[in-house]
């Protein structure tokens, strides 16, 4: 697990308390950031105050859809160097993943020396990044990609620093969900981790999905809930389980950040991470995170609206045996009299049948079915 600066001495705080206290703190910090000496009174120019707030909050025009790319941590942990980062950038291009939207190359923890320089600046490790971060960034940019880099929990301090950078920078906020950042993260960042670090197991993956789903209503274009990076391709789960992983992250509008070694990606992994139909759900401009709309034991239905009056639905079987799952229109937000056309996103087929009132499928253990439903009458 990554080093956690916020672990020591972090007080317990309930979601209810966070909902009340943290927005006030964020409001106050925004007032300090813009140099306002007091709270507005009825004599203040409210319109001008609104303009100042818009300028000084993070509203940087980035993240209108969830970011896509790659992050070093899940596969490589601290075993990173500039050669591997450059090779990963090459692989994103050569595999065609960059054209699908995977454009961020994110260097996670362990890139820096433990000690800062005499000016207080972070210093890249001479042993692993001898050319420096700028040289790596220039190489990644030359491939038409973007570079990301790990720091640590920072909040308004980091926000202010990024706002002074002179260009928009996507701020992925990570304090591991401890203080319920979904309730206040939109004031300071473009995405926020809602969970502790994921591991490459079924139990870890579905538990992160559950924790993230609680905050679905807070996700929106420009600010996304982040249940951590993808483990697809790292070998700890079956292909069906990885399909569930990718499907749930896609409908949850989570950042799609690959966590495998894309230099040596397998055919099975590519079939999952390069599924353009599923990626399109994640990148849908409506930007609404899907929710778990029904649970019956190990059987679950996740659904959410898409642009064009469509609905995406995932029938998820978390149990040990194959089972039949039925999604009813009133559960998934389709008008009751509607007849719909169903597109199976993993079979890449439009089903011949038209569906009224519900859709039913038999789903493998630790598997799912994923459909986009389009009303036709």
VEXSENU-13629 format. One record per residue (C-alpha): residue in one letter; chain; x, y, z. Coordinates in Angstrom, 1 decimal, always signed. Example, Ala and Ser with C-alpha at 12.3 -4.5 7.8 and 13.67 -1.06 7.14 Angstrom:
REM VEXSENU-13629
(node 'a', 'A', (+12.3, -4.5, +7.8))
(node 's', 'A', (+13.7, -1.1, +7.1))
//
This chain:
REM VEXSENU-13629
(node 'x', 'A', (+0.0, +0.0, +0.0))
(node 'x', 'A', (+1.2, +3.5, -0.7))
(node 'x', 'A', (+2.5, +5.6, +2.1))
(node 'x', 'A', (-0.3, +7.4, +3.8))
(node 'x', 'A', (+0.5, +10.8, +5.2))
(node 'x', 'A', (-2.9, +11.1, +6.7))
(node 'x', 'A', (-3.0, +7.8, +8.7))
(node 'x', 'A', (-1.4, +9.0, +11.9))
(node 'x', 'A', (-3.7, +10.9, +14.1))
(node 'x', 'A', (-6.7, +11.1, +11.7))
(node 'x', 'A', (-9.9, +11.6, +13.7))
(node 'x', 'A', (-12.9, +9.5, +13.1))
(node 'x', 'A', (-15.6, +11.5, +11.4))
(node 'x', 'A', (-19.1, +10.5, +10.4))
(node 'x', 'A', (-20.5, +11.2, +6.9))
(node 'x', 'A', (-23.1, +13.5, +8.6))
(node 'x', 'A', (-20.5, +15.5, +10.4))
(node 'x', 'A', (-18.3, +15.7, +7.2))
(node 'x', 'A', (-21.3, +16.9, +5.2))
(node 'x', 'A', (-21.8, +19.8, +7.6))
(node 'x', 'A', (-18.2, +20.8, +8.6))
(node 'x', 'A', (-16.0, +20.2, +5.5))
(node 'x', 'A', (-18.1, +22.3, +3.1))
(node 'x', 'A', (-17.7, +25.2, +5.5))
(node 'x', 'A', (-14.0, +24.7, +5.7))
(node 'x', 'A', (-13.8, +24.5, +1.9))
(node 'x', 'A', (-15.9, +27.7, +1.7))
(node 'x', 'A', (-13.6, +29.5, +4.2))
(node 'x', 'A', (-10.5, +28.3, +2.4))
(node 'x', 'A', (-11.9, +29.6, -0.9))
(node 'x', 'A', (-12.5, +33.0, +0.7))
(node 'x', 'A', (-8.9, +33.1, +1.9))
(node 'x', 'A', (-7.6, +32.0, -1.5))
(node 'x', 'A', (-9.3, +35.0, -3.2))
(node 'x', 'A', (-8.3, +37.5, -0.5))
(node 'x', 'A', (-11.8, +38.2, +0.8))
(node 'x', 'A', (-11.5, +39.4, +4.5))
(node 'x', 'A', (-15.0, +38.5, +5.6))
(node 'x', 'A', (-18.2, +36.7, +4.7))
(node 'x', 'A', (-20.6, +38.4, +2.3))
(node 'x', 'A', (-23.1, +40.9, +3.6))
(node 'x', 'A', (-26.2, +42.3, +2.0))
(node 'x', 'A', (-24.1, +45.3, +0.9))
(node 'x', 'A', (-21.6, +43.2, -1.1))
(node 'x', 'A', (-21.9, +42.8, -4.8))
(node 'x', 'A', (-23.1, +39.3, -4.9))
(node 'x', 'A', (-22.7, +38.9, -8.7))
(node 'x', 'A', (-19.0, +39.9, -8.4))
(node 'x', 'A', (-18.5, +37.5, -5.5))
(node 'x', 'A', (-19.9, +34.7, -7.7))
(node 'x', 'A', (-17.4, +35.6, -10.4))
(node 'x', 'A', (-14.5, +35.5, -8.0))
(node 'x', 'A', (-15.6, +32.2, -6.6))
(node 'x', 'A', (-15.8, +30.7, -10.1))
(node 'x', 'A', (-12.4, +32.0, -10.9))
(node 'x', 'A', (-10.8, +30.7, -7.7))
(node 'x', 'A', (-12.4, +27.3, -7.2))
(node 'x', 'A', (-10.8, +24.6, -9.3))
(node 'x', 'A', (-13.2, +25.0, -12.3))
(node 'x', 'A', (-10.4, +24.3, -14.7))
(node 'x', 'A', (-12.4, +22.9, -17.6))
(node 'x', 'A', (-10.9, +19.4, -17.2))
(node 'x', 'A', (-12.5, +16.1, -16.6))
(node 'x', 'A', (-15.7, +16.6, -18.5))
(node 'x', 'A', (-15.5, +12.8, -18.8))
(node 'x', 'A', (-13.6, +10.5, -16.5))
(node 'x', 'A', (-9.9, +10.4, -17.2))
(node 'x', 'A', (-8.4, +7.4, -18.9))
(node 'x', 'A', (-4.8, +6.2, -18.9))
(node 'x', 'A', (-2.3, +4.1, -16.9))
(node 'x', 'A', (-0.8, +4.2, -13.4))
(node 'x', 'A', (+2.3, +2.5, -12.2))
(node 'x', 'A', (+1.3, +1.4, -8.7))
(node 'x', 'A', (-0.9, -1.7, -9.1))
(node 'x', 'A', (+1.6, -3.8, -11.1))
(node 'x', 'A', (+5.0, -2.2, -10.3))
(node 'x', 'A', (+4.6, -0.6, -6.9))
(node 'x', 'A', (+8.0, +1.0, -6.1))
(node 'x', 'A', (+9.9, -0.8, -8.9))
(node 'x', 'A', (+9.7, +2.0, -11.4))
(node 'x', 'A', (+12.3, +3.9, -13.5))
(node 'x', 'A', (+12.3, +6.3, -16.4))
(node 'x', 'A', (+12.9, +3.6, -19.0))
(node 'x', 'A', (+9.8, +1.7, -18.0))
(node 'x', 'A', (+7.7, +4.9, -18.0))
(node 'x', 'A', (+8.9, +5.7, -21.6))
(node 'x', 'A', (+8.2, +2.1, -22.7))
(node 'x', 'A', (+4.7, +2.3, -21.3))
(node 'x', 'A', (+4.0, +5.5, -23.3))
(node 'x', 'A', (+5.3, +3.7, -26.4))
(node 'x', 'A', (+3.0, +0.7, -25.7))
(node 'x', 'A', (-0.1, +2.8, -25.2))
(node 'x', 'A', (+0.4, +4.2, -28.7))
(node 'x', 'A', (+1.5, +0.9, -30.4))
(node 'x', 'A', (-1.4, -1.2, -29.0))
(node 'x', 'A', (-4.0, +1.4, -30.0))
(node 'x', 'A', (-5.0, +2.1, -26.4))
(node 'x', 'A', (-4.1, +5.8, -26.7))
(node 'x', 'A', (-6.6, +6.2, -29.6))
(node 'x', 'A', (-9.3, +4.7, -27.4))
(node 'x', 'A', (-8.7, +7.4, -24.9))
(node 'x', 'A', (-6.0, +6.0, -22.6))
(node 'x', 'A', (-3.8, +9.2, -22.6))
(node 'x', 'A', (-2.6, +9.7, -19.1))
(node 'x', 'A', (+0.8, +8.1, -18.1))
(node 'x', 'A', (+0.8, +8.4, -14.3))
(node 'x', 'A', (+3.9, +7.9, -12.2))
(node 'x', 'A', (+2.8, +6.9, -8.7))
(node 'x', 'A', (+4.8, +6.8, -5.5))
(node 'x', 'A', (+8.6, +6.1, -5.1))
(node 'x', 'A', (+9.8, +8.4, -7.9))
(node 'x', 'A', (+11.4, +10.9, -5.5))
(node 'x', 'A', (+14.3, +11.0, -3.1))
(node 'x', 'A', (+13.3, +10.9, +0.6))
(node 'x', 'A', (+15.0, +14.2, +1.2))
(node 'x', 'A', (+14.0, +17.4, -0.5))
(node 'x', 'A', (+16.5, +19.9, -1.9))
(node 'x', 'A', (+17.6, +23.0, +0.0))
(node 'x', 'A', (+14.7, +25.0, -1.5))
(node 'x', 'A', (+12.2, +22.5, -0.2))
(node 'x', 'A', (+11.5, +21.0, -3.6))
(node 'x', 'A', (+10.9, +17.3, -4.3))
(node 'x', 'A', (+13.9, +15.7, -6.2))
(node 'x', 'A', (+13.6, +12.7, -8.5))
(node 'x', 'A', (+15.7, +9.7, -7.6))
(node 'x', 'A', (+19.1, +9.8, -9.3))
(node 'x', 'A', (+19.2, +6.0, -9.5))
(node 'x', 'A', (+15.8, +5.6, -11.3))
(node 'x', 'A', (+15.1, +8.9, -12.9))
(node 'x', 'A', (+18.6, +10.2, -13.8))
(node 'x', 'A', (+17.3, +12.4, -16.6))
(node 'x', 'A', (+14.8, +14.1, -14.3))
(node 'x', 'A', (+11.1, +14.3, -14.5))
(node 'x', 'A', (+11.0, +17.1, -17.2))
(node 'x', 'A', (+12.8, +14.8, -19.7))
(node 'x', 'A', (+10.3, +12.0, -19.0))
(node 'x', 'A', (+7.4, +14.5, -19.4))
(node 'x', 'A', (+8.8, +15.8, -22.7))
(node 'x', 'A', (+9.1, +12.2, -24.0))
(node 'x', 'A', (+5.5, +11.4, -22.9))
(node 'x', 'A', (+4.2, +14.6, -24.4))
(node 'x', 'A', (+6.0, +13.9, -27.7))
(node 'x', 'A', (+3.8, +10.8, -28.0))
(node 'x', 'A', (+0.7, +12.9, -27.7))
(node 'x', 'A', (+0.1, +11.7, -24.2))
(node 'x', 'A', (-0.1, +13.4, -20.8))
(node 'x', 'A', (+2.1, +12.9, -17.7))
(node 'x', 'A', (+0.7, +12.6, -14.2))
(node 'x', 'A', (+2.8, +12.4, -11.0))
(node 'x', 'A', (+2.1, +11.3, -7.4))
(node 'x', 'A', (+2.5, +13.7, -4.5))
(node 'x', 'A', (+0.3, +13.0, -1.4))
(node 'x', 'A', (-2.7, +14.3, +0.3))
(node 'x', 'A', (-2.7, +18.1, -0.1))
(node 'x', 'A', (-6.2, +19.6, -0.5))
(node 'x', 'A', (-6.6, +23.4, -0.8))
(node 'x', 'A', (-2.8, +23.9, -0.6))
(node 'x', 'A', (-2.3, +21.8, -3.7))
(node 'x', 'A', (-5.3, +23.3, -5.4))
(node 'x', 'A', (-3.8, +26.8, -5.0))
(node 'x', 'A', (-0.5, +25.7, -6.3))
(node 'x', 'A', (-2.1, +24.1, -9.4))
(node 'x', 'A', (-4.1, +27.2, -10.1))
(node 'x', 'A', (-0.9, +29.2, -10.2))
(node 'x', 'A', (+0.7, +26.9, -12.7))
(node 'x', 'A', (-0.4, +28.9, -15.7))
(node 'x', 'A', (-2.2, +26.0, -17.4))
(node 'x', 'A', (-5.1, +23.7, -16.4))
(node 'x', 'A', (-3.9, +20.5, -14.6))
(node 'x', 'A', (-6.2, +17.6, -13.6))
(node 'x', 'A', (-6.1, +17.3, -9.8))
(node 'x', 'A', (-6.7, +13.7, -8.7))
(node 'x', 'A', (-7.3, +14.0, -5.0))
(node 'x', 'A', (-6.4, +11.0, -2.8))
(node 'x', 'A', (-6.9, +10.8, +0.9))
(node 'x', 'A', (-8.2, +7.3, +0.6))
(node 'x', 'A', (-11.8, +8.2, +1.4))
(node 'x', 'A', (-11.1, +8.7, +5.1))
(node 'x', 'A', (-12.9, +12.1, +5.4))
(node 'x', 'A', (-15.7, +11.3, +2.8))
(node 'x', 'A', (-14.1, +13.5, +0.0))
(node 'x', 'A', (-17.1, +13.0, -2.3))
(node 'x', 'A', (-19.0, +15.4, +0.0))
(node 'x', 'A', (-16.5, +18.2, -0.6))
(node 'x', 'A', (-14.0, +17.2, -3.3))
(node 'x', 'A', (-15.6, +19.1, -6.1))
(node 'x', 'A', (-14.4, +22.4, -4.4))
(node 'x', 'A', (-10.8, +21.4, -4.7))
(node 'x', 'A', (-10.2, +18.6, -7.3))
(node 'x', 'A', (-11.3, +16.9, -10.4))
(node 'x', 'A', (-11.6, +13.4, -8.9))
(node 'x', 'A', (-11.4, +12.0, -5.4))
(node 'x', 'A', (-10.6, +8.5, -4.0))
(node 'x', 'A', (-13.6, +7.1, -2.2))
(node 'x', 'A', (-11.8, +3.9, -1.0))
(node 'x', 'A', (-8.6, +2.5, +0.4))
(node 'x', 'A', (-6.2, +0.9, -2.1))
(node 'x', 'A', (-7.5, -1.9, -4.2))
(node 'x', 'A', (-5.8, -5.3, -4.5))
(node 'x', 'A', (-6.0, -7.9, -7.3))
(node 'x', 'A', (-8.8, -10.0, -5.7))
(node 'x', 'A', (-12.5, -10.4, -6.3))
(node 'x', 'A', (-13.3, -9.5, -2.7))
(node 'x', 'A', (-11.2, -6.3, -2.8))
(node 'x', 'A', (-12.7, -5.3, -6.1))
(node 'x', 'A', (-16.4, -5.7, -5.3))
(node 'x', 'A', (-16.0, -4.1, -1.9))
(node 'x', 'A', (-14.4, -1.0, -3.5))
(node 'x', 'A', (-17.3, -1.0, -5.9))
(node 'x', 'A', (-19.8, -1.1, -3.0))
(node 'x', 'A', (-18.0, +1.7, -1.1))
(node 'x', 'A', (-17.9, +3.9, -4.2))
(node 'x', 'A', (-21.5, +3.4, -5.1))
(node 'x', 'A', (-22.7, +5.0, -1.9))
(node 'x', 'A', (-21.5, +8.4, -3.3))
(node 'x', 'A', (-23.0, +8.1, -6.8))
(node 'x', 'A', (-25.0, +11.3, -6.5))
(node 'x', 'A', (-21.9, +13.4, -6.0))
(node 'x', 'A', (-20.2, +12.5, -9.3))
(node 'x', 'A', (-20.6, +14.9, -12.3))
(node 'x', 'A', (-18.7, +16.2, -15.3))
(node 'x', 'A', (-15.6, +17.8, -13.9))
(node 'x', 'A', (-15.6, +15.8, -10.6))
(node 'x', 'A', (-15.6, +12.0, -10.3))
(node 'x', 'A', (-15.7, +9.4, -7.6))
(node 'x', 'A', (-12.6, +7.2, -7.8))
(node 'x', 'A', (-12.6, +3.6, -6.4))
(node 'x', 'A', (-8.9, +3.2, -7.3))
(node 'x', 'A', (-7.2, +1.9, -10.4))
(node 'x', 'A', (-8.0, -1.1, -12.5))
(node 'x', 'A', (-6.4, -4.5, -11.8))
(node 'x', 'A', (-7.4, -6.0, -15.1))
(node 'x', 'A', (-4.5, -8.1, -16.5))
(node 'x', 'A', (-2.6, -8.5, -13.3))
(node 'x', 'A', (-3.5, -12.2, -12.9))
(node 'x', 'A', (-5.4, -12.3, -9.6))
(node 'x', 'A', (-8.9, -12.7, -11.0))
(node 'x', 'A', (-10.6, -14.8, -13.7))
(node 'x', 'A', (-11.5, -13.3, -17.1))
(node 'x', 'A', (-15.2, -13.2, -16.0))
(node 'x', 'A', (-14.2, -11.3, -12.8))
(node 'x', 'A', (-12.1, -8.8, -14.7))
(node 'x', 'A', (-15.1, -8.2, -17.0))
(node 'x', 'A', (-17.2, -7.5, -14.0))
(node 'x', 'A', (-14.4, -5.1, -12.7))
(node 'x', 'A', (-14.3, -3.2, -16.0))
(node 'x', 'A', (-18.1, -3.1, -16.4))
(node 'x', 'A', (-18.7, -1.7, -12.9))
(node 'x', 'A', (-15.9, +0.9, -13.2))
(node 'x', 'A', (-17.3, +1.9, -16.6))
(node 'x', 'A', (-20.9, +2.4, -15.4))
(node 'x', 'A', (-19.7, +4.1, -12.2))
(node 'x', 'A', (-18.0, +6.7, -14.3))
(node 'x', 'A', (-14.8, +5.9, -12.5))
(node 'x', 'A', (-11.4, +6.9, -13.9))
(node 'x', 'A', (-10.3, +4.1, -16.2))
(node 'x', 'A', (-6.6, +3.9, -15.2))
(node 'x', 'A', (-5.0, +0.7, -16.3))
(node 'x', 'A', (-2.8, -0.9, -13.6))
(node 'x', 'A', (-1.2, -3.7, -15.6))
(node 'x', 'A', (+2.0, -3.9, -17.6))
(node 'x', 'A', (+0.7, -2.7, -21.0))
(node 'x', 'A', (+4.1, -3.5, -22.6))
(node 'x', 'A', (+3.1, -7.2, -22.2))
(node 'x', 'A', (-0.7, -7.2, -22.4))
(node 'x', 'A', (-2.4, -10.4, -23.3))
(node 'x', 'A', (-5.2, -11.0, -25.9))
(node 'x', 'A', (-7.8, -11.6, -23.1))
(node 'x', 'A', (-6.8, -8.4, -21.3))
(node 'x', 'A', (-7.0, -6.4, -24.5))
(node 'x', 'A', (-10.5, -7.8, -25.2))
(node 'x', 'A', (-11.6, -6.2, -21.9))
(node 'x', 'A', (-9.7, -2.9, -21.7))
(node 'x', 'A', (-10.2, -2.2, -25.4))
(node 'x', 'A', (-13.9, -2.8, -25.5))
(node 'x', 'A', (-15.0, +0.5, -27.1))
(node 'x', 'A', (-18.7, +0.0, -26.4))
(node 'x', 'A', (-18.0, -0.3, -22.7))
(node 'x', 'A', (-15.6, +2.7, -22.8))
(node 'x', 'A', (-18.3, +4.7, -24.5))
(node 'x', 'A', (-20.6, +4.1, -21.5))
(node 'x', 'A', (-17.9, +5.4, -19.2))
(node 'x', 'A', (-17.3, +8.5, -21.4))
(node 'x', 'A', (-21.0, +9.2, -22.0))
(node 'x', 'A', (-21.4, +13.0, -22.0))
(node 'x', 'A', (-24.4, +12.9, -19.6))
(node 'x', 'A', (-22.0, +12.0, -16.9))
(node 'x', 'A', (-24.3, +10.3, -14.4))
(node 'x', 'A', (-22.9, +7.5, -12.2))
(node 'x', 'A', (-24.9, +4.3, -12.2))
(node 'x', 'A', (-26.3, +2.9, -8.9))
(node 'x', 'A', (-27.2, -0.5, -7.5))
(node 'x', 'A', (-30.9, -0.4, -7.9))
(node 'x', 'A', (-31.9, -3.9, -6.6))
(node 'x', 'A', (-30.2, -6.7, -4.6))
(node 'x', 'A', (-31.6, -10.2, -4.0))
(node 'x', 'A', (-28.9, -12.1, -2.1))
(node 'x', 'A', (-25.9, -12.5, -4.4))
(node 'x', 'A', (-27.8, -11.1, -7.4))
(node 'x', 'A', (-27.6, -7.4, -8.2))
(node 'x', 'A', (-28.9, -5.0, -10.8))
(node 'x', 'A', (-26.9, -1.8, -11.4))
(node 'x', 'A', (-28.3, +0.8, -13.8))
(node 'x', 'A', (-28.0, +4.4, -14.8))
(node 'x', 'A', (-29.1, +6.8, -17.5))
(node 'x', 'A', (-27.1, +7.6, -20.7))
(node 'x', 'A', (-27.5, +10.3, -23.3))
(node 'x', 'A', (-30.1, +9.8, -26.0))
(node 'x', 'A', (-32.8, +8.5, -23.5))
(node 'x', 'A', (-30.8, +5.3, -23.2))
(node 'x', 'A', (-30.1, +3.2, -20.0))
(node 'x', 'A', (-27.2, +1.0, -19.2))
(node 'x', 'A', (-27.8, -2.0, -17.0))
(node 'x', 'A', (-25.4, -4.6, -15.5))
(node 'x', 'A', (-26.8, -7.8, -14.2))
(node 'x', 'A', (-24.2, -9.0, -11.6))
(node 'x', 'A', (-24.0, -12.5, -10.1))
(node 'x', 'A', (-21.8, -12.4, -7.0))
(node 'x', 'A', (-22.7, -15.9, -5.9))
(node 'x', 'A', (-21.1, -19.3, -6.5))
(node 'x', 'A', (-23.5, -20.7, -9.1))
(node 'x', 'A', (-25.0, -19.6, -12.4))
(node 'x', 'A', (-28.3, -17.9, -11.9))
(node 'x', 'A', (-31.1, -16.1, -13.7))
(node 'x', 'A', (-31.4, -12.3, -13.1))
(node 'x', 'A', (-34.3, -10.1, -14.2))
(node 'x', 'A', (-34.2, -6.3, -14.4))
(node 'x', 'A', (-37.6, -4.7, -14.3))
(node 'x', 'A', (-38.3, -1.3, -16.0))
(node 'x', 'A', (-39.5, +0.3, -12.8))
(node 'x', 'A', (-36.2, -0.5, -11.1))
(node 'x', 'A', (-33.9, +0.8, -13.8))
(node 'x', 'A', (-35.7, +4.0, -14.8))
(node 'x', 'A', (-37.5, +3.0, -18.0))
(node 'x', 'A', (-41.1, +4.1, -18.4))
(node 'x', 'A', (-43.4, +1.1, -17.8))
(node 'x', 'A', (-45.0, +0.9, -21.2))
(node 'x', 'A', (-41.8, +1.2, -23.1))
(node 'x', 'A', (-40.5, -1.4, -25.6))
(node 'x', 'A', (-36.7, -1.4, -25.8))
(node 'x', 'A', (-33.9, -2.6, -28.0))
(node 'x', 'A', (-31.0, -4.3, -26.1))
(node 'x', 'A', (-27.3, -4.1, -27.1))
(node 'x', 'A', (-25.1, -6.7, -25.4))
(node 'x', 'A', (-21.8, -4.8, -24.9))
(node 'x', 'A', (-19.6, -7.9, -24.3))
(node 'x', 'A', (-21.1, -10.0, -27.1))
(node 'x', 'A', (-21.2, -7.0, -29.4))
(node 'x', 'A', (-24.6, -7.9, -30.6))
(node 'x', 'A', (-28.0, -6.3, -30.8))
(node 'x', 'A', (-30.5, -8.8, -29.5))
(node 'x', 'A', (-33.2, -9.8, -32.0))
(node 'x', 'A', (-36.0, -9.8, -29.4))
(node 'x', 'A', (-37.6, -6.6, -28.3))
(node 'x', 'A', (-38.2, -6.3, -24.6))
(node 'x', 'A', (-41.2, -5.0, -22.6))
(node 'x', 'A', (-41.4, -4.6, -18.8))
(node 'x', 'A', (-38.1, -6.4, -18.1))
(node 'x', 'A', (-35.0, -8.1, -19.4))
(node 'x', 'A', (-33.8, -11.4, -18.2))
(node 'x', 'A', (-30.5, -13.3, -18.6))
(node 'x', 'A', (-28.6, -16.3, -17.1))
(node 'x', 'A', (-25.4, -15.0, -15.6))
(node 'x', 'A', (-22.3, -17.0, -14.7))
(node 'x', 'A', (-20.9, -17.1, -11.1))
(node 'x', 'A', (-18.8, -14.0, -10.6))
(node 'x', 'A', (-19.9, -12.8, -14.0))
(node 'x', 'A', (-22.2, -10.2, -15.5))
(node 'x', 'A', (-24.3, -9.2, -18.4))
(node 'x', 'A', (-24.1, -5.6, -19.6))
(node 'x', 'A', (-26.7, -4.0, -21.9))
(node 'x', 'A', (-27.5, -0.6, -23.3))
(node 'x', 'A', (-31.3, -0.4, -23.6))
(node 'x', 'A', (-32.8, +2.0, -26.1))
(node 'x', 'A', (-36.6, +2.7, -26.1))
(node 'x', 'A', (-38.1, +2.2, -29.6))
(node 'x', 'A', (-41.8, +2.6, -28.7))
//
